[in-house]
Amino acid sequence: MFTLQLIPAGVVRLVAPMERAELFRGRDTFSTPDLAASLRDTMKARGVVVYGPYNQLFGVLQRPALVVRKAIYVAADSANETFGRPDPTNPACGSLCDYNATSGMAFWGFVSTLRHAF
């Protein structure tokens, strides 16, 4: 079993398949300190990162799972660009979520998949 998640501003908003959505939707991923640290590591890596296996994630896993995640950065005109995201970014994200005026890039969020390892 797997799930695919779109996580704008660090808040899980879209989950597929839909029957798994209620387990994850609406969770602010930066509100869990250990998870927030791995999110910041993903942002620093600027590539696809694999984590796990996790035995617990948001208290909903029933068997070990791997998480594959990528931080998404997009071109922005200013630091005030929201890209239509429904949530502000949690301050726990830190400076990695700040608009980069030099590159004109801003953090949008993450795309992530959770795949049962066994």
N, CA, C and O atoms as a DFTB+ gen file, in Angstrom:
472 C
 N C O
     1  1       0.848      -1.186       0.000
     2  2       0.000       0.000       0.000
     3  2       0.887       1.241       0.000
     4  3       1.961       1.237       0.602
     5  1       0.449       2.289      -0.665
     6  2       1.179       3.543      -0.673
     7  2       0.189       4.694      -0.638
     8  3      -1.000       4.525      -0.912
     9  1       0.704       5.862      -0.298
    10  2      -0.066       7.088      -0.444
    11  2       0.812       8.114      -1.139
    12  3       2.033       8.108      -0.985
    13  1       0.193       8.976      -1.889
    14  2       0.849      10.119      -2.507
    15  2       0.251      11.351      -1.857
    16  3      -0.969      11.462      -1.736
    17  1       1.102      12.277      -1.439
    18  2       0.618      13.453      -0.727
    19  2       1.177      14.729      -1.344
    20  3       2.357      14.797      -1.686
    21  1       0.326      15.735      -1.482
    22  2       0.752      17.091      -1.801
    23  2       0.644      17.882      -0.508
    24  3      -0.381      17.851       0.173
    25  1       1.723      18.592      -0.181
    26  2       1.838      19.208       1.136
    27  2       2.220      20.684       0.991
    28  3       3.343      21.058       1.327
    29  1       1.310      21.528       0.497
    30  2       1.635      22.950       0.359
    31  2       1.870      23.585       1.723
    32  3       1.109      23.355       2.663
    33  1       2.924      24.382       1.825
    34  2       3.282      25.093       3.060
    35  2       3.483      24.143       4.233
    36  3       3.441      24.572       5.386
    37  1       3.702      22.858       3.957
    38  2       3.933      21.893       5.019
    39  2       2.680      21.287       5.623
    40  3       2.768      20.542       6.599
    41  1       1.499      21.593       5.057
    42  2       0.242      21.046       5.569
    43  2      -0.310      20.060       4.530
    44  3      -0.495      20.416       3.367
    45  1      -0.567      18.825       4.958
    46  2      -1.074      17.793       4.045
    47  2      -2.468      18.202       3.581
    48  3      -3.383      18.332       4.395
    49  1      -2.631      18.407       2.268
    50  2      -3.917      18.849       1.717
    51  2      -4.518      17.876       0.718
    52  3      -5.742      17.799       0.615
    53  1      -3.706      17.130      -0.020
    54  2      -4.232      16.197      -1.011
    55  2      -3.554      14.852      -0.800
    56  3      -2.328      14.757      -0.761
    57  1      -4.367      13.821      -0.666
    58  2      -3.855      12.474      -0.435
    59  2      -4.542      11.520      -1.400
    60  3      -5.761      11.561      -1.568
    61  1      -3.754      10.664      -2.030
    62  2      -4.307       9.602      -2.870
    63  2      -3.661       8.300      -2.432
    64  3      -2.459       8.301      -2.165
    65  1      -4.367       7.210      -2.341
    66  2      -5.789       7.078      -2.636
    67  2      -6.657       7.727      -1.567
    68  3      -6.246       7.883      -0.416
    69  1      -7.857       8.099      -1.971
    70  2      -8.768       8.855      -1.102
    71  2      -9.124       8.113       0.181
    72  3      -9.343       8.753       1.209
    73  1      -9.187       6.786       0.153
    74  2      -9.576       6.065       1.369
    75  2      -8.535       6.198       2.481
    76  3      -8.824       5.865       3.630
    77  1      -7.350       6.671       2.167
    78  2      -6.313       6.908       3.168
    79  2      -6.261       8.374       3.593
    80  3      -5.534       8.717       4.526
    81  1      -7.004       9.223       2.940
    82  2      -6.898      10.665       3.138
    83  2      -7.172      11.103       4.569
    84  3      -6.484      11.980       5.091
    85  1      -8.171      10.501       5.210
    86  2      -8.539      10.947       6.559
    87  2      -7.419      10.716       7.569
    88  3      -7.415      11.339       8.631
    89  1      -6.478       9.843       7.263
    90  2      -5.362       9.587       8.170
    91  2      -4.342      10.713       8.177
    92  3      -3.629      10.900       9.163
    93  1      -4.266      11.468       7.076
    94  2      -3.194      12.445       6.918
    95  2      -3.667      13.878       6.665
    96  3      -3.002      14.822       7.091
    97  1      -4.783      14.056       5.990
    98  2      -5.197      15.382       5.537
    99  2      -5.319      16.370       6.704
   100  3      -5.876      16.056       7.756
   101  1      -4.782      17.568       6.482
   102  2      -4.866      18.640       7.463
   103  2      -3.744      18.655       8.480
   104  3      -3.681      19.566       9.306
   105  1      -2.874      17.692       8.446
   106  2      -1.780      17.646       9.420
   107  2      -0.671      18.625       9.034
   108  3      -0.206      18.636       7.894
   109  1      -0.263      19.435       9.987
   110  2       0.855      20.358       9.796
   111  2       2.135      19.591      10.090
   112  3       2.441      19.302      11.247
   113  1       2.869      19.267       9.060
   114  2       4.044      18.412       9.213
   115  2       5.158      19.090      10.009
   116  3       6.007      18.403      10.577
   117  1       5.173      20.415      10.061
   118  2       6.194      21.110      10.836
   119  2       5.870      21.156      12.330
   120  3       6.696      21.616      13.118
   121  1       4.692      20.692      12.732
   122  2       4.316      20.763      14.139
   123  2       4.873      19.600      14.972
   124  3       4.765      19.612      16.198
   125  1       5.463      18.605      14.319
   126  2       6.098      17.487      15.012
   127  2       7.608      17.694      14.923
   128  3       8.167      17.613      13.829
   129  1       8.291      17.961      16.053
   130  2       9.718      18.325      16.001
   131  2      10.606      17.364      15.220
   132  3      11.414      17.815      14.408
   133  1      10.486      16.047      15.439
   134  2      11.346      15.102      14.712
   135  2      11.072      15.127      13.221
   136  3      11.998      15.074      12.411
   137  1       9.810      15.208      12.860
   138  2       9.442      15.268      11.449
   139  2       9.899      16.593      10.844
   140  3      10.382      16.620       9.712
   141  1       9.753      17.687      11.582
   142  2      10.193      18.999      11.094
   143  2      11.684      18.984      10.770
   144  3      12.114      19.589       9.788
   145  1      12.466      18.296      11.587
   146  2      13.908      18.207      11.330
   147  2      14.172      17.472      10.015
   148  3      15.035      17.891       9.243
   149  1      13.448      16.388       9.748
   150  2      13.659      15.662       8.491
   151  2      13.164      16.473       7.294
   152  3      13.722      16.370       6.202
   153  1      12.109      17.286       7.498
   154  2      11.637      18.163       6.424
   155  2      12.698      19.199       6.072
   156  3      12.953      19.456       4.895
   157  1      13.311      19.791       7.084
   158  2      14.378      20.771       6.823
   159  2      15.564      20.101       6.119
   160  3      16.181      20.702       5.240
   161  1      15.887      18.853       6.503
   162  2      16.953      18.119       5.808
   163  2      16.600      17.908       4.339
   164  3      17.463      18.028       3.470
   165  1      15.337      17.595       4.060
   166  2      14.882      17.437       2.677
   167  2      15.074      18.739       1.910
   168  3      15.526      18.730       0.765
   169  1      14.730      19.859       2.544
   170  2      14.856      21.153       1.880
   171  2      16.316      21.480       1.588
   172  3      16.625      22.036       0.534
   173  1      17.203      21.146       2.494
   174  2      18.639      21.397       2.294
   175  2      19.193      20.530       1.170
   176  3      20.069      20.969       0.426
   177  1      18.690      19.298       1.039
   178  2      19.193      18.361       0.037
   179  2      18.844      18.795      -1.384
   180  3      19.588      18.509      -2.322
   181  1      17.703      19.492      -1.548
   182  2      17.241      19.956      -2.871
   183  2      17.053      18.839      -3.877
   184  3      17.104      19.076      -5.083
   185  1      16.840      17.644      -3.403
   186  2      16.595      16.513      -4.282
   187  2      15.564      15.598      -3.655
   188  3      14.895      15.965      -2.689
   189  1      15.443      14.411      -4.208
   190  2      14.534      13.404      -3.664
   191  2      15.257      12.704      -2.518
   192  3      16.407      12.288      -2.660
   193  1      14.577      12.577      -1.384
   194  2      15.179      11.983      -0.193
   195  2      14.296      10.838       0.296
   196  3      13.070      10.941       0.280
   197  1      14.927       9.745       0.732
   198  2      14.217       8.585       1.267
   199  2      14.496       8.504       2.764
   200  3      15.645       8.592       3.198
   201  1      13.428       8.336       3.550
   202  2      13.533       8.201       4.997
   203  2      12.854       6.916       5.439
   204  3      11.911       6.441       4.805
   205  1      13.350       6.360       6.540
   206  2      12.685       5.224       7.144
   207  2      13.596       4.025       7.211
   208  3      14.798       4.125       6.963
   209  1      13.015       2.886       7.550
   210  2      11.580       2.692       7.744
   211  2      11.096       3.284       9.069
   212  3      11.779       3.210      10.091
   213  1       9.911       3.865       9.020
   214  2       9.230       4.378      10.198
   215  2       8.262       3.318      10.711
   216  3       7.578       2.663       9.925
   217  1       8.207       3.152      12.024
   218  2       7.205       2.270      12.612
   219  2       5.959       3.051      13.003
   220  3       4.865       2.489      13.062
   221  1       6.116       4.335      13.267
   222  2       4.989       5.210      13.598
   223  2       5.176       6.525      12.852
   224  3       6.287       7.051      12.787
   225  1       4.119       7.045      12.301
   226  2       4.118       8.350      11.660
   227  2       2.728       8.909      11.849
   228  3       1.767       8.385      11.286
   229  1       2.606       9.967      12.634
   230  2       1.306      10.528      13.004
   231  2       0.451       9.501      13.736
   232  3      -0.763       9.672      13.842
   233  1       1.082       8.417      14.252
   234  2       0.339       7.420      14.995
   235  2      -0.604       6.577      14.170
   236  3      -1.514       5.963      14.727
   237  1      -0.419       6.523      12.847
   238  2      -1.392       5.818      12.011
   239  2      -0.836       4.593      11.281
   240  3      -1.608       3.842      10.685
   241  1       0.459       4.376      11.310
   242  2       1.010       3.239      10.572
   243  2       0.758       1.942      11.324
   244  3       0.812       1.898      12.553
   245  1       0.486       0.899      10.574
   246  2       0.284      -0.408      11.175
   247  2       1.451      -1.343      10.891
   248  3       1.556      -2.409      11.498
   249  1       2.317      -0.956       9.983
   250  2       3.544      -1.709       9.709
   251  2       4.580      -0.735       9.164
   252  3       4.224       0.367       8.748
   253  1       5.869      -1.122       9.157
   254  2       6.927      -0.194       8.741
   255  2       6.691       0.389       7.343
   256  3       6.155      -0.277       6.457
   257  1       7.102       1.638       7.173
   258  2       6.918       2.322       5.892
   259  2       8.125       3.201       5.583
   260  3       8.818       3.675       6.483
   261  1       8.353       3.403       4.305
   262  2       9.370       4.332       3.820
   263  2       8.677       5.591       3.326
   264  3       7.567       5.531       2.797
   265  1       9.335       6.731       3.499
   266  2       8.824       7.999       3.000
   267  2       9.811       8.521       1.967
   268  3      11.007       8.629       2.241
   269  1       9.312       8.843       0.783
   270  2      10.105       9.458      -0.280
   271  2       9.549      10.863      -0.453
   272  3       8.354      11.035      -0.693
   273  1      10.414      11.873      -0.330
   274  2       9.922      13.252      -0.277
   275  2      10.825      14.179      -1.105
   276  3      12.033      13.967      -1.212
   277  1      10.203      15.206      -1.684
   278  2      10.937      16.258      -2.401
   279  2      10.336      17.607      -2.034
   280  3       9.117      17.778      -2.042
   281  1      11.199      18.558      -1.715
   282  2      10.766      19.938      -1.497
   283  2      10.608      20.617      -2.850
   284  3      11.434      20.439      -3.745
   285  1       9.547      21.393      -2.992
   286  2       9.259      22.081      -4.243
   287  2       9.489      23.580      -4.055
   288  3       8.953      24.196      -3.135
   289  1      10.289      24.144      -4.936
   290  2      10.536      25.582      -4.960
   291  2      10.040      26.118      -6.301
   292  3      10.226      25.473      -7.333
   293  1       9.420      27.277      -6.293
   294  2       8.877      27.849      -7.518
   295  2       9.293      29.308      -7.644
   296  3       9.595      29.975      -6.654
   297  1       9.302      29.788      -8.884
   298  2       9.617      31.191      -9.131
   299  2       8.514      32.067      -8.538
   300  3       7.327      31.759      -8.650
   301  1       8.929      33.155      -7.909
   302  2       7.974      34.063      -7.267
   303  2       8.404      35.500      -7.520
   304  3       9.591      35.800      -7.653
   305  1       7.412      36.377      -7.584
   306  2       7.700      37.791      -7.805
   307  2       8.124      38.512      -6.537
   308  3       8.846      39.508      -6.595
   309  1       7.672      38.006      -5.380
   310  2       7.987      38.678      -4.124
   311  2       7.806      37.717      -2.959
   312  3       7.325      36.597      -3.124
   313  1       8.202      38.179      -1.778
   314  2       8.049      37.384      -0.561
   315  2       6.584      37.230      -0.180
   316  3       6.254      36.369       0.636
   317  1       5.697      38.041      -0.748
   318  2       4.274      37.987      -0.411
   319  2       3.490      36.982      -1.236
   320  3       2.291      36.811      -1.012
   321  1       4.134      36.314      -2.183
   322  2       3.459      35.339      -3.042
   323  2       2.995      34.146      -2.215
   324  3       3.778      33.574      -1.457
   325  1       1.726      33.768      -2.355
   326  2       1.183      32.624      -1.609
   327  2       0.891      31.425      -2.506
   328  3       0.667      30.325      -2.001
   329  1       0.888      31.611      -3.817
   330  2       0.601      30.546      -4.773
   331  2      -0.765      29.920      -4.529
   332  3      -0.996      28.777      -4.923
   333  1      -1.663      30.643      -3.893
   334  2      -2.988      30.126      -3.613
   335  2      -3.039      29.075      -2.521
   336  3      -4.050      28.390      -2.359
   337  1      -1.947      28.942      -1.767
   338  2      -1.925      27.949      -0.685
   339  2      -2.946      28.338       0.377
   340  3      -3.080      29.517       0.706
   341  1      -3.670      27.353       0.919
   342  2      -4.695      27.657       1.918
   343  2      -4.133      27.937       3.310
   344  3      -4.859      28.418       4.179
   345  1      -2.853      27.644       3.534
   346  2      -2.255      27.789       4.857
   347  2      -0.962      28.582       4.770
   348  3      -0.252      28.506       3.767
   349  1      -0.650      29.342       5.812
   350  2       0.673      29.957       5.880
   351  2       1.691      28.888       6.292
   352  3       1.317      27.855       6.848
   353  1       2.952      29.131       6.025
   354  2       3.985      28.195       6.440
   355  2       4.229      28.348       7.935
   356  3       4.338      29.464       8.443
   357  1       4.314      27.233       8.628
   358  2       4.584      27.210      10.061
   359  2       5.954      27.849      10.322
   360  3       6.919      27.514       9.635
   361  1       6.061      28.759      11.295
   362  2       7.353      29.370      11.620
   363  2       8.434      28.348      11.977
   364  3       9.622      28.653      11.878
   365  1       8.040      27.143      12.389
   366  2       9.020      26.102      12.709
   367  2       9.862      25.716      11.497
   368  3      10.922      25.109      11.652
   369  1       9.413      26.056      10.304
   370  2      10.183      25.771       9.093
   371  2      11.493      26.552       9.097
   372  3      12.515      26.061       8.618
   373  1      11.463      27.756       9.633
   374  2      12.674      28.569       9.699
   375  2      13.005      29.253       8.387
   376  3      12.154      29.403       7.510
   377  1      14.254      29.661       8.272
   378  2      14.693      30.461       7.125
   379  2      14.654      29.704       5.803
   380  3      14.653      30.330       4.743
   381  1      14.621      28.376       5.839
   382  2      14.550      27.601       4.593
   383  2      13.266      27.870       3.825
   384  3      13.203      27.646       2.616
   385  1      12.247      28.348       4.522
   386  2      10.966      28.644       3.870
   387  2      10.890      30.081       3.373
   388  3       9.916      30.459       2.721
   389  1      11.896      30.876       3.671
   390  2      11.878      32.283       3.272
   391  2      12.088      32.439       1.767
   392  3      12.762      31.630       1.129
   393  1      11.504      33.483       1.227
   394  2      11.705      33.866      -0.172
   395  2      13.175      34.211      -0.395
   396  3      13.780      34.906       0.422
   397  1      13.753      33.729      -1.494
   398  2      15.134      34.038      -1.841
   399  2      15.119      35.114      -2.928
   400  3      14.859      34.825      -4.096
   401  1      15.396      36.340      -2.536
   402  2      15.333      37.468      -3.473
   403  2      16.398      37.354      -4.568
   404  3      16.184      37.826      -5.684
   405  1      17.522      36.744      -4.266
   406  2      18.596      36.600      -5.253
   407  2      18.185      35.672      -6.390
   408  3      18.402      35.984      -7.561
   409  1      17.593      34.532      -6.044
   410  2      17.202      33.559      -7.072
   411  2      15.771      33.770      -7.560
   412  3      15.395      33.265      -8.619
   413  1      14.963      34.521      -6.785
   414  2      13.557      34.704      -7.137
   415  2      12.730      33.449      -6.893
   416  3      11.657      33.284      -7.473
   417  1      13.230      32.567      -6.036
   418  2      12.545      31.305      -5.756
   419  2      11.959      31.328      -4.350
   420  3      12.492      31.967      -3.442
   421  1      10.845      30.612      -4.196
   422  2      10.175      30.519      -2.900
   423  2       9.742      29.072      -2.666
   424  3       9.457      28.330      -3.606
   425  1       9.700      28.703      -1.420
   426  2       9.252      27.373      -1.026
   427  2       7.746      27.266      -1.250
   428  3       6.991      28.114      -0.774
   429  1       7.301      26.236      -1.967
   430  2       5.879      25.960      -2.154
   431  2       5.401      24.938      -1.146
   432  3       4.375      25.128      -0.493
   433  1       6.144      23.858      -1.020
   434  2       5.742      22.768      -0.141
   435  2       6.483      21.495      -0.518
   436  3       7.608      21.542      -1.017
   437  1       5.844      20.361      -0.275
   438  2       6.460      19.060      -0.547
   439  2       5.525      18.180      -1.361
   440  3       4.306      18.348      -1.349
   441  1       6.132      17.246      -2.060
   442  2       5.402      16.104      -2.589
   443  2       6.045      14.897      -1.919
   444  3       7.267      14.810      -1.808
   445  1       5.211      13.978      -1.477
   446  2       5.704      12.872      -0.680
   447  2       4.907      11.616      -0.989
   448  3       3.718      11.672      -1.304
   449  1       5.579      10.500      -0.892
   450  2       4.883       9.220      -0.967
   451  2       5.305       8.374       0.214
   452  3       6.471       8.369       0.609
   453  1       4.360       7.672       0.762
   454  2       4.601       6.771       1.873
   455  2       4.309       5.367       1.356
   456  3       3.212       5.086       0.873
   457  1       5.288       4.507       1.460
   458  2       5.164       3.151       0.919
   459  2       5.472       2.165       2.024
   460  3       6.522       2.255       2.659
   461  1       4.575       1.227       2.264
   462  2       4.846       0.202       3.257
   463  2       6.082      -0.582       2.850
   464  3       6.184      -1.047       1.714
   465  1       7.025      -0.729       3.782
   466  2       8.308      -1.342       3.484
   467  2       8.212      -2.856       3.356
   468  3       8.988      -3.467       2.621
   469  1       7.272      -3.461       4.062
   470  2       7.213      -4.928       4.076
   471  2       5.799      -5.384       3.842
   472  3       5.534      -6.586       3.816
